[in-house]
Amino acid sequence: MTAIENLVIAGCEVHEIRSPQGADSKPSKLWCVGDQNILQKNLLGIISARRFDADLTWKSVQLLQQLGSLENLAFISGWHSPLEKEAFRVVISLPASLVICVAKSLQRFAPSEAIKIRLNEGRSLLLTHCSPKAKRISREASLRRNQLVIGLAKALLVLSAPEESSSLVLAREAMRAGTPVFTPEHPLNRSLLELKTSPATLENVRSAIEHR
């Protein structure tokens, strides 16, 4: 772990770290702000396509509120798509820790006041594969951010995965790597459920993360 000189976010130093052992689909070098011990928790990845409806939103919110009670659980996501943002509004109010994966260098990221508070309380971690020298966000950086999420996650919760969506592609990739994948029972997720993924329930997720 190496502190980056003169680089501080929300009163916390930016550190250069090596990727945790056992994580696949990830760069070997990462940059972070916050409590790195969060990476040792049971990381539940969250991804979602842009398509969703009110029913899927309701199911996702109810599930996330239940999952927030699990001991030693932390959520990891880019929190970027509309439904991921809605999920973020739910989980930031829960006791569980959060990992926020960023698709740009951390000095170009402006955390909200709520995130700053969590960082200083040791309940959140900002994480990126982009070096401090990275100048702009690219599509490749966004793709690598999502790869980082599924590479570090002990289990993956796919909120929305319509046919031909990038989230469906990522879910398939996670399954090939042996990561348990869960999705809410909803018409938008029919293709993913047909791949024999488990319905996203509290008990299914709890069982998966506690036995890995």
FENRA-V25171 format. One line per field, one symbol per residue. phi: phi as a letter, one per 30 degrees, with the letter a starting at -180 (. if undefined). psi: psi as a letter, one per 30 degrees, with the letter a starting at -180 (. if undefined). burial: # if it has 24 or more other C-alpha atoms within 12 Angstrom, else .. A space follows every 10 residues. Layout:
BEGIN
phi: ???
psi: ???
burial: ???
END
This chain:
BEGIN
phi: .bddeibbbh icddccbdde djdchbddbb bbbjdddddc dddcdbbadd dabddddddd dddddddddd dicbcbadhc dedddddddd ddccdddbcc dccadddccc dddddedddd dicbbdbbcd deddcadbdd dddddddded dcddbbccdb bdeidddddd dddddddidd bbaddaedce dddddidded bedddedddd cc
psi: kkkjkgjkkh gkkkkklkkk kfklhllfkl klkajffeff ljkjkklklf klaeeeeeee eeeeeefffk kgkkkklfhe leeeeeeefe ffflfklkkj kkhlkffgkj kleeeeeeef fgglkkklfk lffkflklee eeeeeeeeef efkflkjjek ilkglfeeee eeeeeefgkk kkkkjkefge eeefgglkkj leeeeeeeff g.
burial: ........## .######.## ..#.###..# ######.### ########## ##...##.## #.######.# .######### #.######.# ##.####### #######.#. #...##.##. ..######## ##........ ########## ########## ##...##### #####...## ######.### ###...#### ##.###.##. ..
END
